[in-house]
Amino acid sequence: MSRYLNKYNTRYRLLACLSLKQKLRKERLYMSRNTPTNQHASWYQILKSQERPVLIYQMGKVGSSALEKSIPNSIHLHDLMAIDANKQISPVRAKLHQPNKHYVKRLLKRSVMSHMLKRKQDVRIISLVREPIGRNISMFFQSLPFWMAEKYLNDDSAIRSERPQLLQEAFEEHMNHHYPLEWFDNEIKTLTGIDVFNKPFDHEAGCQTYQQGNFSLLVIRSDKLKQSPATVGDFLGYPVDVVHDNQSNNKWYSSLINDFKNSYQPKPEFIEEMLSSKLTTHFFTSSEISELKQKYQMAH
């Protein structure tokens, strides 16, 4: 096992070193283009021109790219009401966003967008949800170089020892694991007044609809999206062909994340905290939660 993990860690270090400069370059380019007034077709222009806007509004890494591509002129959001970037992404990555400057931009975007949405005739929101451990693993690997930089900056022994369990330590110690657990309260409820936990979730259908004022909300479990192809179209009132494109194998870290999933053994208290949370127990049945616990408790 130690031989395998050493090989695994060495491979990560090589890949991370090769990709970090490229990722930093892309990050700066992304930040320069994705300001509140310069984002694709501009959310502001879309809201000005539509009385019934469609928002694809959910936490990151729940599989929303297919929806975004399938619904033209929709607005794609991960966070609107939350302002502190440090609670959403790695602190190292957040620093690249020039926190003081972008805090004002995020505050302005929240104020303007929420005001415009509340004045619309009908706002339709689609939000996907996923079990929190798997979601957090995907989020961790998407910004892996930044999380590892955070680990090395805060743990001098990590550089000296090069121990094979560094990935697991970085994941457990530096990720904000409560982010998905609190997302619906912090985002959806704050914006719309809809408390998704007050209405039973349809586990068989894998989705549920909610209404509050001019806000209509459809929540779908990401693992059930393919089973209900007409659900999105029925909600929006027009046919939608959701094209599912699996990009997971095209990521530079695809082999690393697969190895991690096969070797990672979460601590029992971590599994219990994540899978006994309000989020998990609401959107998943007791038998599904038992299967998830067994999956993460298995010795690989």
Residue pairs with C-beta under 8 A, 6 or more apart in sequence:
2 164
4 263
5 164
5 165
5 263
6 164
8 164
8 256
8 259
8 263
9 162
9 163
9 164
9 166
9 167
11 255
11 256
12 144
12 167
12 256
15 252
15 253
15 256
16 144
16 145
16 148
19 145
19 252
20 145
20 149
23 145
23 146
24 96
27 93
27 96
28 96
31 96
31 97
31 98
31 102
33 39
35 105
36 43
36 44
36 105
36 106
36 108
36 109
36 112
37 44
41 73
43 75
43 113
44 112
44 113
44 116
46 53
46 73
46 75
47 53
47 75
47 113
47 116
47 117
47 120
48 116
50 73
50 120
51 120
51 121
51 122
52 120
52 121
52 122
52 123
52 124
53 74
53 75
53 117
53 120
53 123
53 124
54 71
54 73
54 74
54 75
54 124
54 125
54 126
54 236
55 74
55 75
55 76
55 77
55 117
55 123
55 124
55 125
55 126
56 64
56 67
56 68
56 71
56 74
56 75
56 76
56 77
56 125
56 126
56 127
57 75
57 76
57 77
57 78
57 80
57 125
57 126
57 127
57 187
57 188
58 64
58 77
58 78
58 126
58 127
58 128
58 129
58 183
59 78
59 129
59 135
59 179
59 180
59 183
59 187
60 78
60 139
60 142
61 130
61 135
61 138
61 139
61 142
62 128
62 129
62 130
62 135
62 222
63 128
63 130
63 222
63 225
64 76
64 128
65 245
65 247
66 225
66 242
66 243
66 244
66 245
67 74
67 126
67 128
67 225
67 232
67 242
68 74
68 76
69 243
69 245
70 232
70 240
70 241
70 242
70 243
71 126
71 232
71 236
71 240
78 88
79 88
79 187
80 109
80 110
80 113
80 114
80 187
80 191
81 110
81 114
81 186
81 187
81 190
81 191
82 88
82 186
82 187
83 103
83 106
83 107
83 110
85 94
85 97
85 99
85 102
85 103
85 106
86 94
86 99
87 176
87 179
88 94
88 176
88 179
89 143
89 146
90 143
90 146
90 147
90 149
90 150
90 174
91 150
92 146
92 147
92 149
92 150
92 153
93 143
93 146
114 191
117 123
117 191
117 215
118 213
118 214
120 214
121 214
122 214
122 216
123 192
123 214
123 215
123 216
124 216
124 218
124 235
124 236
125 188
125 192
125 215
125 216
125 217
125 218
126 217
126 218
126 220
126 232
126 235
127 184
127 188
127 217
127 218
127 219
127 220
128 219
128 220
128 221
128 222
128 225
129 184
129 219
129 220
129 221
129 222
129 279
129 283
130 180
130 221
130 222
130 223
131 274
131 275
131 280
131 284
131 292
132 177
132 180
132 181
132 274
132 275
132 277
132 279
132 280
133 266
133 271
133 274
133 275
133 292
133 296
135 180
136 171
136 175
136 177
136 179
136 180
136 274
137 171
137 257
137 260
137 261
137 264
138 257
139 175
140 147
140 170
140 171
140 175
141 251
141 253
141 256
141 257
141 260
144 253
144 256
147 170
147 171
147 174
147 175
148 166
148 167
148 170
150 170
150 174
151 158
151 166
151 169
151 170
151 173
151 174
152 158
152 159
154 174
155 169
158 166
158 169
167 260
168 260
168 264
171 264
172 266
172 267
172 270
177 270
177 273
177 274
180 279
181 274
181 277
181 278
181 279
183 279
184 196
184 197
184 279
185 195
188 194
188 196
188 217
189 195
189 196
191 215
192 212
192 213
192 215
192 217
193 212
193 213
193 215
194 210
194 211
194 212
194 215
194 217
196 208
196 210
196 217
196 219
196 282
197 278
197 282
199 208
199 210
200 208
201 208
201 219
201 282
201 283
202 208
203 283
203 284
203 285
203 288
205 224
205 228
205 231
206 220
206 221
206 223
206 224
206 225
206 227
206 228
207 218
207 219
207 220
207 221
207 224
207 228
207 231
208 218
208 219
209 216
209 217
209 218
209 219
209 235
210 216
210 217
210 218
210 219
211 217
216 235
218 231
218 232
218 235
219 283
220 228
220 231
220 232
221 283
225 231
225 242
225 244
226 244
229 242
232 240
232 242
233 239
233 240
248 254
248 257
251 257
262 300
263 300
264 300
265 296
265 297
265 299
265 300
266 296
268 297
271 293
271 296
271 297
274 280
275 289
275 292
275 293
275 296
276 289
280 289
280 292
281 289
284 292
